[in-house]
Amino acid sequence: MYCSQCRVEYRDGFTECSDCHVRLLTGACPPDPQDRSDPALELVVVLETSDRVQLAMAKGLLEDKGIPLFVLGQIATLVQDVDGFLRKWVRLQVPRDREAEARELLEQLLQPVLQDAADAEA
């Protein structure tokens, strides 16, 4: 038994994935594709932030639209859990061919920040 989404294997007797809440498939979990990465894939930065909430919201927006993403420097945010005064910056990257779509999605997220900055300058 295995989950078709997260590919976690389950013992007999289980019927639903505890994480994905989808019906389990019978049989052994199929092997992962050998190499899902594309070394020729060009990644571009669409967001730089030290705000964990903003990062989570941006990731959610992109994932909902099926835009592949990579967070550069995310491992550094673990240090933030130890010392809350450290503000670690991360870069959210997407494939170049999805950049315009990603920027359009993130524009709605960043708009309030840009408006707050304009209000502060006035």
C-alpha positions in Angstrom: 0.0 0.0 0.0 1.3 3.5 -0.8 0.1 7.0 -1.3 0.1 8.2 -4.9 0.9 11.8 -3.9 3.6 11.6 -1.3 4.8 8.1 -2.1 4.9 6.9 1.5 4.4 3.2 2.0 1.9 1.9 4.5 1.3 -1.5 6.1 -1.7 -3.6 5.1 -4.9 -2.5 6.9 -4.5 1.2 6.1 -6.8 2.8 3.5 -6.0 6.5 3.5 -2.7 8.5 3.7 -2.5 10.3 7.0 -0.8 13.3 5.5 -2.5 13.7 2.1 -5.9 12.2 3.0 -6.1 10.3 -0.3 -7.0 6.7 -0.8 -4.0 4.4 -0.8 -3.1 2.3 -3.9 -2.3 -1.4 -3.5 1.1 -2.9 -4.3 4.6 -1.8 -3.9 5.5 1.9 -4.2 6.8 2.5 -7.8 10.4 3.7 -7.9 11.2 7.4 -8.1 12.2 8.6 -11.5 16.0 8.4 -11.8 16.6 12.1 -12.2 13.9 14.7 -11.9 16.4 17.6 -12.0 17.3 19.4 -15.2 20.8 20.9 -15.0 20.0 23.2 -18.0 17.1 24.7 -16.0 17.7 28.4 -15.5 16.4 29.7 -12.2 15.6 33.3 -11.5 15.0 35.1 -8.2 11.4 36.4 -7.9 11.5 37.2 -4.2 14.1 38.1 -1.6 12.8 38.2 2.0 13.6 37.7 5.6 9.9 37.5 6.5 8.9 33.9 7.2 5.2 34.6 6.7 5.7 36.3 3.4 7.9 33.4 2.2 5.2 30.9 3.2 2.5 32.9 1.5 4.6 33.2 -1.7 5.4 29.5 -1.7 1.7 28.7 -1.3 0.7 31.0 -4.2 3.3 29.4 -6.5 2.6 25.8 -5.5 -1.2 26.4 -6.0 -0.5 27.3 -9.6 1.9 24.4 -10.1 5.0 26.6 -10.5 8.2 24.8 -9.5 10.2 26.7 -7.0 13.5 26.5 -5.1 14.3 28.4 -1.9 17.9 29.4 -1.8 19.2 29.9 1.8 16.2 28.3 3.5 18.5 26.1 5.6 19.8 29.3 7.1 16.4 30.1 8.6 16.9 27.2 11.0 19.4 29.4 12.8 16.6 32.0 13.3 14.8 29.5 15.5 17.7 29.6 17.9 18.2 33.4 17.9 15.1 35.4 17.0 17.2 38.5 16.4 18.9 37.0 13.4 17.1 38.0 10.2 18.2 35.5 7.5 17.4 36.4 3.9 16.2 33.8 1.5 15.7 33.9 -2.3 12.7 32.3 -3.9 13.6 31.1 -7.4 11.5 29.8 -10.3 12.4 28.5 -13.8 12.9 31.3 -16.2 10.1 30.2 -18.4 7.6 30.7 -15.5 9.1 34.0 -14.2 6.4 36.3 -15.7 3.6 34.2 -14.3 5.3 34.0 -10.9 6.0 37.7 -10.7 2.3 38.4 -11.6 1.2 36.1 -8.8 3.6 37.6 -6.2 2.7 41.2 -7.2 -0.6 40.8 -5.3 1.3 39.6 -2.3 3.9 42.4 -2.4 1.5 45.2 -3.2 0.5 45.9 0.5 4.3 46.1 1.3 4.9 48.6 -1.5 1.9 50.6 -0.4 3.1 50.7 3.3 6.5 51.9 2.1 4.9 54.7 0.1 2.8 55.7 3.1 5.9 55.7 5.3 7.8 58.0 2.9 4.9 60.5 2.8 
